[in-house]
Amino acid sequence: MILAKVLGNIIASVNVDGIEGSKYMIVAPGTPLGEVAGGAMVVLDLIGATVGEFVLVSQGSSVRQTEITKDKPIDAVIMGIVDIVEEDGKVVFRK
């Protein structure tokens, strides 16, 4: 899994994923402090994340194991919204 920050939305009027109402977001990998630390990528949002949120992203073939994504051409999904990150016993990020 990847910690990432949601940077924006992707609107595609036509796509081939076969997922009705699919919503794509632009995210960038981040640090445990909630800062952006890598290049952007496009992911399918399964849970309703919003711009600015810190999220958990899963990538690769494992993302096609949900009922929604099974056998679909999906490479990465948002699968969680981060509320708190604790590191070495200290809270380093809070939503």
C-alpha positions as CSV (number, residue, x, y, z in Angstrom):
1,M,0.0,0.0,0.0
2,I,1.0,3.6,-0.6
3,L,0.3,6.6,1.5
4,A,-0.8,9.4,-0.9
5,K,-2.4,12.8,-1.0
6,V,-5.3,13.5,-3.3
7,L,-4.4,16.4,-5.6
8,G,-7.4,16.5,-8.0
9,N,-10.1,14.9,-10.0
10,I,-10.1,13.2,-13.4
11,I,-13.3,13.5,-15.5
12,A,-13.5,11.1,-18.4
13,S,-16.8,11.0,-20.3
14,V,-15.9,7.8,-22.0
15,N,-13.8,4.9,-20.5
16,V,-13.5,1.2,-20.9
17,D,-13.4,0.0,-17.3
18,G,-17.0,-1.1,-17.2
19,I,-17.5,0.4,-13.8
20,E,-20.7,2.5,-13.7
21,G,-20.1,5.9,-12.1
22,S,-16.4,5.3,-11.8
23,K,-14.5,8.3,-10.3
24,Y,-10.8,8.8,-10.9
25,M,-8.5,11.0,-8.8
26,I,-4.9,12.3,-9.2
27,V,-2.8,11.3,-6.2
28,A,0.9,11.7,-5.3
29,P,2.8,9.4,-2.8
30,G,3.3,11.1,0.5
31,T,5.3,11.0,3.7
32,P,3.8,9.9,7.1
33,L,3.6,13.7,7.8
34,G,1.0,14.1,5.0
35,E,3.4,15.9,2.6
36,V,3.7,15.1,-1.1
37,A,6.9,13.1,-1.8
38,G,6.6,11.7,-5.4
39,G,5.1,11.9,-8.8
40,A,1.4,11.9,-9.5
41,M,-0.7,9.0,-10.7
42,V,-4.3,8.3,-11.5
43,V,-6.3,5.9,-9.3
44,L,-9.9,4.7,-9.2
45,D,-11.6,6.1,-6.0
46,L,-13.7,3.3,-4.5
47,I,-14.7,5.2,-1.3
48,G,-15.4,8.9,-2.0
49,A,-12.1,10.6,-1.1
50,T,-11.9,14.4,-1.7
51,V,-9.1,16.7,-2.8
52,G,-6.6,17.3,0.0
53,E,-7.2,14.1,1.9
54,F,-4.4,11.7,2.8
55,V,-5.4,8.2,1.5
56,L,-4.2,4.6,1.2
57,V,-3.7,3.4,-2.4
58,S,-3.3,-0.2,-3.5
59,Q,-1.7,-1.1,-6.8
60,G,-1.2,-4.0,-9.1
61,S,-3.2,-7.2,-9.7
62,S,-4.6,-7.3,-6.1
63,V,-6.8,-4.3,-6.9
64,R,-8.9,-6.5,-9.2
65,Q,-10.0,-8.7,-6.3
66,T,-13.0,-6.7,-5.2
67,E,-16.5,-7.2,-6.6
68,I,-16.4,-3.8,-8.3
69,T,-13.0,-4.2,-9.9
70,K,-13.0,-7.9,-10.7
71,D,-11.6,-8.6,-14.2
72,K,-11.5,-4.8,-15.0
73,P,-8.5,-2.9,-16.5
74,I,-7.7,-1.2,-13.2
75,D,-4.1,-0.7,-11.9
76,A,-4.6,1.3,-8.7
77,V,-7.4,2.2,-6.2
78,I,-8.0,4.4,-3.2
79,M,-9.0,1.9,-0.5
80,G,-8.9,4.0,2.6
81,I,-8.9,7.6,4.0
82,V,-6.2,8.2,6.6
83,D,-7.4,9.8,9.9
84,I,-4.3,9.5,12.0
85,V,-0.7,8.4,11.4
86,E,1.3,7.4,14.5
87,E,5.1,6.9,14.2
88,D,7.4,5.9,17.1
89,G,4.5,6.3,19.6
90,K,3.8,9.9,18.4
91,V,1.0,11.2,16.3
92,V,2.7,12.8,13.2
93,F,-0.5,13.3,11.1
94,R,-4.1,14.0,12.1
95,K,-6.9,14.7,9.6
